[in-house]
């Protein structure tokens, strides 16, 4: 993570996006997902810092000339709430012991009709 230009990365953050959350959403982020100090359990980041850390963590294996662009694009998608990663990804991407194994994406709509339509249309790939 130290290979990134951290001051440049920090300029990508838009702290006003923290106001996209209502009380319960912010409380959930605070209790479950924001990184804390291992000894004191004091919160070490804000939601925007979390999104930037996750974007940086997922871009670590990108070509060096593409890393900053990828971080910027993924940070934007995450911080604008266009995409939400799995809990382990948002919590641990960019951390010392990164784990991103529970994350997957789906183009299915959020109802059973859409889910089964996508399943039926792609059944040949599931064999």
ChimeraX attribute file (.defattr): number of C-alpha atoms within 10 A of each C-alpha:
attribute: neighborCount
match mode: 1-to-1
recipient: residues
	/A:1	13
	/A:2	5
	/A:3	7
	/A:4	14
	/A:5	10
	/A:6	10
	/A:7	8
	/A:8	10
	/A:9	17
	/A:10	13
	/A:11	8
	/A:12	15
	/A:13	18
	/A:14	14
	/A:15	12
	/A:16	9
	/A:17	13
	/A:18	14
	/A:19	10
	/A:20	12
	/A:21	14
	/A:22	9
	/A:23	9
	/A:24	9
	/A:25	10
	/A:26	15
	/A:27	12
	/A:28	12
	/A:29	16
	/A:30	16
	/A:31	11
	/A:32	11
	/A:33	20
	/A:34	20
	/A:35	23
	/A:36	15
	/A:37	10
	/A:38	9
	/A:39	6
	/A:40	7
	/A:41	9
	/A:42	10
	/A:43	14
	/A:44	12
	/A:45	16
	/A:46	17
	/A:47	21
	/A:48	21
	/A:49	20
	/A:50	24
	/A:51	27
	/A:52	26
	/A:53	25
	/A:54	25
	/A:55	27
	/A:56	24
	/A:57	21
	/A:58	20
	/A:59	22
	/A:60	18
	/A:61	10
	/A:62	14
	/A:63	10
	/A:64	12
	/A:65	8
	/A:66	11
	/A:67	18
	/A:68	20
	/A:69	13
	/A:70	18
	/A:71	25
	/A:72	18
	/A:73	13
	/A:74	21
	/A:75	25
	/A:76	19
	/A:77	15
	/A:78	20
	/A:79	24
	/A:80	15
	/A:81	14
	/A:82	9
	/A:83	12
	/A:84	15
	/A:85	16
	/A:86	14
	/A:87	16
	/A:88	15
	/A:89	22
	/A:90	27
	/A:91	22
	/A:92	20
	/A:93	24
	/A:94	22
	/A:95	15
	/A:96	9
	/A:97	8
	/A:98	16
	/A:99	16
	/A:100	20
	/A:101	10
	/A:102	10
	/A:103	13
	/A:104	8
	/A:105	9
	/A:106	8
	/A:107	8
	/A:108	14
	/A:109	12
	/A:110	9
	/A:111	8
	/A:112	10
	/A:113	11
	/A:114	13
	/A:115	14
	/A:116	14
	/A:117	13
	/A:118	15
	/A:119	14
	/A:120	11
	/A:121	9
	/A:122	11
	/A:123	11
	/A:124	8
	/A:125	7
	/A:126	7
	/A:127	5
